[in-house]
Amino acid sequence: MSNTVQEKEHLDQKIVQAVQTLAEEISSNPEKADVVFKAESKLEEGLQSEVNIREFQFISDEPESLGGTNRGATPVEYILGALAACQEIVIKAHALALDIDVKSVKIKTTGDLDLRGFLNLSDEARSGFNNVNIVTEIETDETDKKKLERLKEISFKNCPVLDIIENPVPVEGTVSFVN
């Protein structure tokens, strides 16, 4: 057995163990199911923001056609990327639980946005996406149609980012002006 195969098997076992341990812990202590995720961002220059999440940092910007400097993806592009990555994670984790060997997962996401909403040119146009499309390609040797259909259902039902996009989420906020 090659080192690459052993490393993949070890990583897969680590994922299964982590998910099982978390599920058992939350089943025993439901109060541990509620977690808080945080992000901080600061407008640095022009339309470029520096975003900090845990120990990670990235730049968000707009393309030059929208007044930016194109030094990073736009916030809506990050949403599409987050959706694709979340789908891949859900598919991989649940495929392992279903004993489906997934060789690869590739996801393409697109979102249609009417810029009139962002530019405040229309009261009818949304500021966000009008629709989002997900195209998923899973490479596997699995032939059990019931298991594959279950994985497909789970990929749409259990993806947190997809849920955030599809369903209204209450948002509260404040704005303060400082001198």
Residue frames as qw, qx, qy, qz and C-alpha x, y, z in Angstrom:
[[0.000, 0.891, 0.454, 0.000, 0.00, 0.00, 0.00],
 [0.425, 0.486, -0.028, 0.763, 1.46, 3.37, -1.01],
 [0.239, -0.219, -0.440, 0.837, 2.04, 6.20, 1.44],
 [0.245, -0.086, -0.201, -0.944, -0.56, 8.31, -0.39],
 [0.598, -0.321, -0.629, -0.379, -3.26, 5.65, 0.09],
 [0.535, -0.317, -0.640, 0.451, -2.28, 5.22, 3.75],
 [0.093, -0.085, -0.204, 0.971, -2.36, 8.99, 4.29],
 [0.418, -0.206, -0.376, -0.801, -5.83, 9.20, 2.68],
 [0.640, -0.348, -0.680, -0.085, -7.14, 6.34, 4.81],
 [0.413, -0.238, -0.523, 0.707, -5.66, 7.92, 7.95],
 [0.101, -0.014, 0.008, -0.995, -7.25, 11.29, 7.11],
 [0.538, -0.274, -0.540, -0.586, -10.60, 9.62, 6.36],
 [0.600, -0.344, -0.686, 0.227, -10.46, 7.77, 9.71],
 [0.236, -0.141, -0.346, 0.897, -9.61, 11.02, 11.47],
 [0.310, -0.151, -0.233, -0.909, -12.66, 12.73, 9.85],
 [0.630, -0.329, -0.640, -0.292, -14.99, 9.86, 10.79],
 [0.530, -0.285, -0.614, 0.511, -13.69, 9.84, 14.37],
 [0.075, -0.044, -0.186, 0.979, -14.01, 13.61, 14.76],
 [0.445, -0.208, -0.345, -0.800, -17.57, 13.70, 13.38],
 [0.659, -0.324, -0.674, -0.078, -18.65, 10.69, 15.46],
 [0.422, -0.206, -0.535, 0.702, -17.13, 12.14, 18.63],
 [0.112, -0.039, 0.031, -0.992, -18.81, 15.49, 18.02],
 [0.560, -0.260, -0.503, -0.604, -22.19, 13.85, 17.31],
 [0.628, -0.315, -0.683, 0.199, -21.94, 11.72, 20.47],
 [0.273, -0.130, -0.397, 0.866, -20.94, 14.72, 22.58],
 [0.283, -0.091, -0.114, -0.948, -23.83, 16.83, 21.29],
 [0.618, -0.293, -0.637, -0.356, -26.29, 13.94, 21.70],
 [0.572, -0.325, -0.624, 0.422, -25.22, 13.66, 25.36],
 [0.224, -0.522, -0.262, 0.780, -25.02, 17.42, 25.92],
 [0.351, 0.706, 0.536, 0.301, -27.45, 19.22, 23.56],
 [0.132, -0.954, -0.073, 0.260, -26.41, 22.60, 24.97],
 [0.464, -0.470, 0.476, 0.581, -23.04, 22.11, 23.24],
 [0.536, 0.486, 0.604, 0.334, -24.76, 22.19, 19.83],
 [0.147, 0.970, 0.185, 0.052, -24.93, 25.98, 19.83],
 [0.653, -0.201, 0.118, 0.721, -21.69, 27.56, 18.67],
 [0.148, 0.939, 0.079, -0.300, -20.76, 31.07, 17.62],
 [0.705, 0.235, 0.251, 0.621, -18.65, 31.86, 14.58],
 [0.119, -0.887, -0.080, 0.440, -17.00, 35.27, 14.29],
 [0.622, 0.385, 0.235, 0.640, -15.40, 37.43, 11.66],
 [0.162, -0.818, -0.095, 0.544, -13.95, 40.93, 11.81],
 [0.583, 0.488, 0.352, 0.546, -13.29, 43.19, 8.89],
 [0.183, -0.746, -0.055, 0.638, -11.77, 46.63, 8.39],
 [0.563, 0.797, 0.170, 0.133, -11.98, 48.77, 5.28],
 [0.681, -0.355, 0.152, 0.622, -8.34, 49.41, 4.47],
 [0.105, -0.401, 0.354, 0.838, -8.11, 51.31, 1.20],
 [0.342, 0.060, -0.558, -0.754, -10.67, 52.16, -1.47],
 [0.820, -0.147, -0.115, -0.542, -13.12, 49.23, -1.42],
 [0.639, 0.225, -0.714, 0.175, -10.54, 46.76, -0.11],
 [0.671, -0.605, 0.164, -0.396, -11.24, 45.13, 3.24],
 [0.267, 0.359, -0.861, 0.243, -9.01, 43.03, 5.45],
 [0.817, -0.327, -0.162, -0.447, -11.03, 40.18, 6.94],
 [0.063, 0.406, -0.842, 0.350, -9.87, 38.25, 10.00],
 [0.874, -0.222, -0.157, -0.403, -11.39, 34.93, 11.01],
 [0.908, -0.375, 0.048, 0.180, -9.66, 33.05, 13.83],
 [0.502, -0.561, 0.364, 0.549, -5.98, 32.97, 12.77],
 [0.523, 0.343, 0.589, 0.512, -6.82, 33.45, 9.09],
 [0.055, 0.680, 0.033, -0.730, -6.71, 36.67, 7.12],
 [0.469, 0.333, 0.640, 0.510, -7.86, 37.48, 3.60],
 [0.030, 0.285, -0.104, -0.952, -8.61, 40.46, 1.39],
 [0.354, 0.628, 0.693, 0.016, -11.96, 41.29, -0.12],
 [0.052, -0.392, 0.217, 0.892, -12.18, 43.86, -2.90],
 [0.620, 0.626, 0.356, -0.311, -14.24, 44.75, -5.93],
 [0.671, 0.278, 0.409, 0.553, -13.19, 44.54, -9.58],
 [0.219, -0.178, 0.121, 0.952, -12.02, 47.74, -11.23],
 [0.118, -0.390, -0.611, -0.678, -15.33, 47.96, -13.13],
 [0.452, -0.726, -0.504, -0.123, -17.07, 48.49, -9.76],
 [0.127, -0.917, 0.153, -0.347, -14.50, 50.95, -8.39],
 [0.821, -0.521, 0.210, 0.104, -12.18, 48.47, -6.68],
 [0.050, 0.762, -0.615, -0.198, -8.58, 47.47, -7.31],
 [0.906, 0.201, -0.311, -0.206, -9.27, 43.76, -7.89],
 [0.086, 0.566, -0.758, 0.312, -6.90, 42.66, -5.11],
 [0.215, -0.018, 0.920, -0.326, -9.30, 40.03, -3.81],
 [0.105, -0.402, -0.849, -0.327, -12.57, 38.30, -4.46],
 [0.328, -0.407, -0.055, -0.851, -15.78, 40.21, -3.82],
 [0.396, -0.146, 0.685, -0.594, -17.90, 39.38, -0.76],
 [0.829, 0.217, 0.118, -0.502, -20.54, 37.71, -2.97],
 [0.670, 0.446, -0.592, -0.049, -17.83, 35.62, -4.63],
 [0.005, 0.330, -0.833, 0.445, -16.68, 34.49, -1.19],
 [0.683, 0.025, 0.410, -0.604, -20.29, 33.44, -0.49],
 [0.856, 0.359, -0.237, -0.286, -20.25, 31.26, -3.63],
 [0.435, 0.464, -0.737, 0.229, -16.86, 29.85, -2.63],
 [0.304, -0.246, 0.711, -0.585, -18.10, 29.19, 0.90],
 [0.827, 0.143, 0.157, -0.520, -21.13, 27.39, -0.51],
 [0.765, 0.423, -0.478, -0.085, -18.97, 25.20, -2.75],
 [0.215, 0.411, -0.787, 0.408, -16.55, 24.35, 0.07],
 [0.514, -0.149, 0.556, -0.636, -19.37, 23.66, 2.52],
 [0.884, 0.226, -0.082, -0.401, -21.05, 21.31, 0.04],
 [0.619, 0.440, -0.641, 0.111, -17.75, 19.45, -0.44],
 [0.069, -0.340, 0.758, -0.552, -17.27, 19.09, 3.33],
 [0.713, -0.005, 0.353, -0.606, -20.84, 17.84, 3.87],
 [0.861, 0.332, -0.290, -0.254, -20.50, 15.36, 1.01],
 [0.454, 0.440, -0.730, 0.258, -17.13, 14.02, 2.19],
 [0.237, -0.278, 0.706, -0.607, -18.10, 13.71, 5.86],
 [0.758, 0.083, 0.327, -0.559, -21.43, 12.02, 5.14],
 [0.765, 0.407, -0.463, -0.186, -20.01, 9.82, 2.38],
 [0.223, 0.377, -0.831, 0.344, -17.59, 8.41, 4.93],
 [0.456, -0.082, 0.619, -0.634, -20.45, 7.81, 7.37],
 [0.831, 0.295, 0.085, -0.463, -22.39, 6.05, 4.59],
 [0.676, -0.244, 0.639, 0.275, -19.28, 4.00, 3.69],
 [0.654, 0.729, 0.185, 0.080, -19.04, 5.59, 0.25],
 [0.620, -0.287, 0.240, 0.690, -15.51, 6.00, -1.06],
 [0.322, 0.931, 0.144, -0.097, -15.37, 9.45, -2.63],
 [0.751, 0.095, 0.149, 0.637, -12.35, 9.96, -4.84],
 [0.203, -0.003, 0.040, 0.978, -13.08, 13.61, -5.56],
 [0.101, 0.784, 0.583, -0.191, -15.76, 16.26, -5.31],
 [0.241, 0.038, 0.231, 0.942, -15.88, 19.25, -7.65],
 [0.076, 0.752, 0.605, -0.250, -18.43, 22.00, -7.30],
 [0.193, 0.217, 0.256, 0.922, -19.19, 24.97, -9.50],
 [0.015, -0.693, -0.601, 0.397, -21.44, 27.68, -8.13],
 [0.157, 0.310, 0.291, 0.891, -22.90, 30.69, -9.90],
 [0.034, -0.630, -0.590, 0.504, -25.07, 33.48, -8.61],
 [0.202, 0.578, 0.428, 0.665, -27.09, 36.00, -10.61],
 [0.258, -0.559, -0.378, 0.692, -27.07, 39.47, -9.12],
 [0.220, 0.815, 0.376, 0.382, -28.90, 42.61, -10.34],
 [0.469, 0.010, -0.220, 0.855, -26.54, 45.53, -9.66],
 [0.182, -0.605, -0.234, -0.739, -29.48, 47.97, -9.52],
 [0.691, -0.637, -0.339, -0.036, -30.10, 46.77, -5.95],
 [0.695, -0.257, -0.139, 0.657, -26.52, 47.46, -4.84],
 [0.284, 0.193, 0.147, 0.928, -26.49, 50.82, -6.62],
 [0.091, 0.499, 0.554, -0.660, -29.85, 51.87, -5.11],
 [0.135, 0.132, -0.464, -0.866, -31.33, 52.34, -8.59],
 [0.545, -0.222, -0.608, -0.533, -34.44, 50.25, -8.00],
 [0.515, -0.330, 0.485, -0.625, -36.74, 49.57, -5.08],
 [0.937, 0.078, -0.004, -0.339, -37.70, 46.24, -6.67],
 [0.712, 0.438, -0.523, 0.164, -34.21, 44.86, -7.32],
 [0.845, -0.512, -0.076, 0.138, -32.66, 42.79, -4.54],
 [0.069, -0.874, 0.480, 0.019, -29.20, 43.71, -3.30],
 [0.500, -0.366, 0.784, 0.044, -28.28, 40.02, -3.14],
 [0.057, -0.094, 0.894, 0.434, -28.48, 37.08, -5.49],
 [0.660, 0.114, -0.100, -0.736, -31.66, 36.49, -7.47],
 [0.987, -0.010, -0.014, -0.160, -30.72, 32.84, -7.80],
 [0.222, -0.642, 0.732, 0.056, -27.82, 30.51, -7.16],
 [0.916, 0.251, -0.232, -0.209, -26.90, 27.40, -9.11],
 [0.462, -0.562, 0.686, -0.014, -24.80, 24.49, -7.82],
 [0.846, 0.362, -0.354, -0.169, -23.29, 21.88, -10.14],
 [0.555, -0.567, 0.595, -0.124, -21.74, 18.98, -8.24],
 [0.780, 0.372, -0.494, -0.101, -19.54, 16.20, -9.61],
 [0.636, -0.530, 0.529, -0.185, -18.68, 13.34, -7.27],
 [0.572, 0.423, -0.692, -0.119, -16.19, 10.73, -8.42],
 [0.569, -0.320, 0.663, -0.367, -16.87, 7.38, -6.77],
 [0.254, 0.139, -0.916, -0.277, -16.96, 3.67, -7.55],
 [0.335, 0.162, 0.737, -0.564, -20.07, 3.28, -5.38],
 [0.208, -0.115, -0.743, -0.626, -22.97, 1.63, -7.23],
 [0.101, -0.476, -0.825, 0.288, -25.59, 1.38, -4.48],
 [0.002, 0.532, 0.382, 0.756, -28.24, 3.80, -5.77],
 [0.493, -0.765, -0.405, -0.082, -29.92, 4.13, -2.35],
 [0.617, -0.482, -0.099, 0.614, -26.67, 5.20, -0.70],
 [0.337, 0.132, 0.278, 0.890, -25.91, 7.64, -3.51],
 [0.187, -0.674, -0.458, -0.548, -29.42, 9.13, -3.39],
 [0.579, -0.719, -0.326, 0.205, -29.10, 9.49, 0.40],
 [0.541, -0.256, 0.050, 0.800, -25.78, 11.32, -0.04],
 [0.118, 0.412, 0.397, 0.812, -27.39, 13.63, -2.60],
 [0.385, -0.765, -0.446, -0.261, -30.26, 14.42, -0.19],
 [0.633, -0.593, -0.196, 0.457, -27.86, 15.07, 2.67],
 [0.477, 0.064, 0.157, 0.863, -25.74, 17.41, 0.54],
 [0.086, -0.537, -0.311, -0.779, -28.71, 19.74, 0.17],
 [0.585, -0.678, -0.394, -0.208, -30.32, 19.20, 3.57],
 [0.747, -0.559, -0.151, 0.327, -27.27, 19.42, 5.86],
 [0.547, 0.292, 0.022, 0.784, -25.15, 22.19, 4.33],
 [0.241, -0.662, -0.389, 0.594, -25.07, 25.19, 6.71],
 [0.093, -0.312, 0.254, 0.911, -24.09, 27.70, 4.01],
 [0.128, -0.281, -0.745, -0.592, -26.86, 26.51, 1.69],
 [0.260, -0.648, -0.696, 0.168, -29.32, 26.83, 4.57],
 [0.205, -0.546, -0.144, 0.799, -28.14, 30.40, 5.22],
 [0.013, 0.112, -0.485, -0.867, -28.67, 31.29, 1.56],
 [0.215, -0.332, -0.809, -0.435, -32.04, 29.57, 1.18],
 [0.396, -0.675, -0.622, 0.034, -33.72, 30.61, 4.42],
 [0.058, -0.842, 0.053, -0.534, -34.14, 33.99, 6.05],
 [0.637, -0.175, -0.503, 0.558, -31.80, 34.49, 8.99],
 [0.243, -0.943, -0.229, 0.005, -32.63, 37.15, 11.59],
 [0.584, 0.250, -0.134, 0.761, -29.96, 39.84, 11.52],
 [0.301, -0.921, -0.217, 0.118, -29.54, 42.51, 14.16],
 [0.648, 0.198, -0.034, 0.735, -26.98, 45.24, 14.07],
 [0.196, -0.888, -0.187, 0.372, -25.93, 48.66, 15.15],
 [0.546, 0.551, 0.065, 0.627, -24.16, 51.52, 13.43],
 [0.397, -0.813, -0.156, 0.395, -22.20, 54.06, 15.40],
 [0.465, 0.773, -0.023, 0.431, -20.41, 57.16, 14.21],
 [0.667, -0.567, -0.084, 0.477, -17.16, 58.14, 15.91],
 [0.234, 0.962, -0.120, 0.072, -15.02, 61.25, 15.56]]
